[in-house]
Amino acid sequence: MGYSEAVKRKIPGDTNEKKRREELWGKIADAYERGGEDTIKSVLLGEAEGIYTEFDRLLRELRKKL
């Protein structure tokens, strides 16, 4: 078993949460294999942008309701 699989086995969480974490870990591991640290940074920045976009959308919805 390689390092990536060993880390994946240790990821905690319930079913949905664990699945999301495993998917993120898979993206990180693939990024490292493709291009090292700089590729990981790019993947994480993309993930963070997605989180920010979703948060902003939810915040706008909340403001409409208030």
LUMKOLGU-851400 format. One line per 4 residues: number of its first residue (from 1); their letters; for each residue x, z, y of N, C-alpha, C, O. Coordinates in pm, 1 decimal, decimal comma. Last residue first. Example, Ala and Ser with C-alpha at 12.3 -4.5 7.8 and 13.67 -1.06 7.14 Angstrom:
! LUMKOLGU-851400
2	SA	1285,0 708,0 -225,0 1367,0 714,0 -106,0 1290,0 787,0 3,0 1340,9 803,9 113,8 ~ 1319,0 780,0 -569,0 1230,0 780,0 -450,0 1320,0 780,0 -330,0 1423,6 846,5 -331,9
***
This chain:
! LUMKOLGU-851400
66	LKKR	-3371,6 490,7 3798,0 -3374,7 607,8 3885,6 -3424,7 565,2 4020,8 -3435,7 647,8 4111,4 ~ -3366,9 241,5 3688,3 -3467,1 334,9 3639,7 -3479,8 458,4 3730,2 -3585,3 521,4 3737,2 ~ -3146,0 128,3 3810,9 -3278,6 67,8 3831,5 -3388,4 165,8 3793,3 -3492,0 172,0 3859,6 ~ -2942,9 287,2 3707,5 -2972,8 293,2 3851,1 -3109,7 233,4 3881,7 -3181,1 282,8 3969,0
62	LERL	-2945,0 200,1 3442,0 -2979,4 337,6 3473,6 -3017,3 351,6 3621,9 -3113,3 420,8 3655,6 ~ -2853,4 -63,0 3473,3 -2986,8 -37,1 3417,6 -3034,3 103,7 3452,2 -3150,5 123,6 3487,5 ~ -2593,9 -10,3 3568,2 -2689,5 -82,3 3652,5 -2832,7 -61,0 3604,2 -2923,5 -42,9 3685,4 ~ -2488,5 115,3 3340,2 -2499,0 190,1 3464,4 -2597,0 123,1 3560,5 -2674,7 191,5 3627,2
58	LRDF	-2486,5 -97,2 3159,4 -2571,0 18,7 3132,9 -2590,8 103,5 3258,6 -2699,3 157,6 3280,3 ~ -2296,3 -262,3 3285,2 -2431,9 -310,2 3260,5 -2528,5 -193,2 3239,0 -2638,6 -191,5 3294,1 ~ -2069,0 -97,0 3274,9 -2122,9 -140,9 3403,6 -2267,4 -188,9 3389,2 -2351,4 -158,2 3473,9 ~ -2032,6 -81,2 2997,4 -2059,7 39,2 3075,6 -2123,0 3,3 3209,5 -2219,7 66,5 3252,1
54	ETYI	-1971,7 -349,8 2940,4 -2090,4 -287,4 2882,0 -2129,6 -161,3 2959,9 -2247,9 -138,3 2984,9 ~ -1731,6 -373,7 3086,8 -1845,2 -462,3 3114,1 -1974,6 -401,2 3061,5 -2076,1 -401,1 3131,2 ~ -1567,5 -183,1 2960,9 -1600,2 -171,3 3103,0 -1724,4 -253,8 3136,9 -1812,4 -206,6 3208,9 ~ -1549,5 -293,5 2705,8 -1609,2 -161,3 2723,7 -1652,7 -143,6 2868,3 -1762,4 -94,7 2895,1
50	GEAE	-1416,6 -532,4 2766,1 -1548,1 -535,2 2703,2 -1621,8 -402,7 2720,1 -1742,2 -400,6 2745,8 ~ -1177,1 -429,7 2862,1 -1262,7 -509,1 2951,4 -1404,4 -516,9 2896,0 -1501,3 -508,8 2971,5 ~ -1075,1 -315,9 2629,0 -1109,5 -229,9 2742,5 -1201,6 -303,1 2839,5 -1294,7 -243,3 2893,3 ~ -1027,6 -547,5 2479,7 -1124,0 -448,3 2431,6 -1169,7 -358,1 2546,1 -1288,3 -327,7 2558,5
46	GLLV	-828,0 -664,0 2639,8 -953,5 -734,4 2614,2 -1062,9 -639,5 2567,4 -1177,7 -650,1 2610,6 ~ -629,3 -470,5 2617,0 -686,4 -500,7 2748,6 -819,1 -573,7 2734,4 -912,7 -547,2 2809,8 ~ -575,4 -491,8 2343,6 -633,4 -368,4 2396,8 -693,1 -388,7 2535,4 -796,4 -330,1 2567,5 ~ -464,1 -750,5 2334,1 -584,4 -718,8 2256,5 -653,3 -594,7 2314,1 -775,2 -593,2 2331,1
42	SKIT	-237,7 -713,4 2498,7 -338,7 -812,8 2532,8 -471,2 -783,7 2461,9 -577,8 -791,5 2523,1 ~ -96,3 -522,8 2351,9 -142,1 -492,7 2487,9 -253,8 -587,9 2528,9 -353,5 -545,7 2587,6 ~ -38,0 -674,2 2123,2 -124,2 -556,5 2112,5 -180,0 -521,5 2249,8 -299,2 -493,3 2262,5 ~ 137,0 -856,5 2235,4 9,8 -905,7 2183,0 -88,4 -790,2 2164,8 -208,2 -806,2 2188,1
38	DEGG	350,7 -688,8 2295,4 282,1 -759,7 2403,2 146,5 -812,9 2358,2 51,3 -813,7 2436,2 ~ 435,3 -597,9 2038,6 374,5 -507,5 2135,6 297,7 -579,7 2246,1 190,1 -534,9 2285,7 ~ 381,0 -880,1 1819,1 440,6 -753,3 1857,4 362,9 -679,1 1965,2 241,9 -695,6 1980,3 ~ 250,5 -1108,4 1729,3 339,4 -1115,4 1844,2 396,8 -985,4 1894,3 455,8 -981,4 2002,2
34	REYA	124,7 -1089,6 1475,4 132,7 -1218,1 1545,3 237,5 -1219,1 1655,7 306,3 -1319,5 1674,5 ~ 138,9 -819,9 1406,4 200,1 -918,9 1317,0 218,1 -1054,1 1386,2 314,9 -1125,3 1359,3 ~ -7,0 -712,5 1617,9 133,3 -676,8 1600,1 205,0 -779,6 1512,9 317,3 -820,6 1542,3 ~ -259,4 -820,7 1568,4 -189,1 -854,4 1692,1 -40,5 -824,2 1679,1 42,9 -902,4 1724,7
30	DAIK	-324,6 -694,9 1327,5 -307,2 -840,4 1330,9 -228,6 -883,6 1453,9 -142,5 -971,2 1446,3 ~ -344,3 -429,1 1422,0 -245,7 -463,5 1318,9 -218,7 -614,2 1317,2 -103,6 -656,6 1306,7 ~ -557,8 -457,0 1604,9 -425,8 -409,5 1649,1 -318,2 -450,1 1549,8 -212,6 -499,8 1589,1 ~ -765,7 -539,7 1437,9 -723,3 -625,4 1549,3 -583,5 -587,7 1597,4 -501,2 -674,4 1626,9
26	GWLE	-780,8 -314,2 1270,3 -747,9 -445,4 1214,4 -700,0 -541,5 1322,3 -604,6 -616,4 1301,1 ~ -862,1 -120,5 1455,9 -731,2 -108,2 1393,1 -687,9 -242,1 1332,8 -571,0 -279,4 1343,0 ~ -1118,4 -222,0 1507,7 -1019,2 -216,1 1614,6 -879,1 -205,0 1556,5 -787,1 -272,6 1602,6 ~ -1232,8 -186,2 1253,6 -1223,3 -320,4 1311,5 -1118,5 -324,6 1422,6 -1039,6 -418,8 1430,9
22	ERRK	-1219,0 91,7 1232,9 -1143,3 9,0 1138,6 -1128,0 -133,4 1190,7 -1022,5 -194,6 1174,1 ~ -1396,6 162,8 1437,2 -1255,3 202,7 1445,8 -1168,7 118,2 1352,5 -1058,3 77,9 1389,1 ~ -1635,3 58,8 1334,2 -1583,5 10,1 1463,0 -1435,6 42,1 1477,6 -1358,0 -41,0 1524,6 ~ -1653,9 214,5 1097,6 -1643,5 68,7 1089,4 -1586,2 10,8 1218,4 -1498,9 -75,9 1214,2
18	KENT	-1682,6 471,6 1202,4 -1565,9 440,1 1120,3 -1544,8 288,7 1113,3 -1431,8 240,7 1122,0 ~ -1933,8 444,5 1323,1 -1816,7 477,5 1403,3 -1688,5 438,9 1329,1 -1597,3 380,5 1387,6 ~ -2095,9 394,9 1099,0 -2085,6 297,0 1207,9 -1960,3 318,0 1290,9 -1889,8 223,1 1324,9 ~ -2030,2 631,9 927,7 -2028,3 492,8 882,9 -2009,2 392,1 995,9 -1916,3 311,4 990,6
14	DGPI	-1823,0 870,0 1105,6 -1936,2 833,7 1021,3 -1933,4 683,2 996,7 -1841,4 615,1 1041,9 ~ -1463,5 940,9 1085,2 -1588,8 903,3 1149,9 -1699,3 875,7 1050,6 -1676,4 860,2 930,7 ~ -1107,4 852,8 1068,1 -1224,8 938,5 1049,1 -1350,7 879,4 1112,8 -1344,1 780,1 1185,3 ~ -866,9 679,5 891,5 -955,0 671,1 1007,3 -1080,7 753,7 981,1 -1152,6 728,9 884,3
10	KRKV	-702,3 658,8 674,0 -708,1 789,1 741,5 -802,0 790,0 862,1 -814,9 892,9 928,4 ~ -702,8 397,4 590,8 -763,8 496,9 501,9 -782,1 632,1 570,1 -867,2 711,3 529,5 ~ -551,4 277,4 794,1 -695,0 247,9 783,3 -767,0 351,7 696,8 -880,2 389,4 727,0 ~ -294,2 364,2 729,3 -358,4 411,1 852,2 -509,0 391,7 842,4 -585,5 480,9 878,9
6	AESY	-257,6 221,5 491,9 -247,9 367,4 490,6 -315,4 426,4 614,2 -385,6 527,1 604,8 ~ -274,3 -42,1 580,2 -376,0 9,2 489,7 -375,2 161,9 485,4 -480,9 224,3 476,4 ~ -38,3 -49,2 738,8 -169,3 -78,6 796,5 -282,0 -23,8 710,6 -376,3 35,3 763,3 ~ 167,0 2,5 550,6 139,7 95,5 660,2 -0,6 75,1 716,3 -73,3 171,9 738,7
2	GM	58,8 -91,3 216,5 135,8 -101,5 338,0 92,3 -1,1 443,1 -6,3 70,7 426,2 ~ 84,6 0,0 -116,7 0,0 0,0 0,0 89,3 0,0 123,2 182,6 79,5 134,1
***
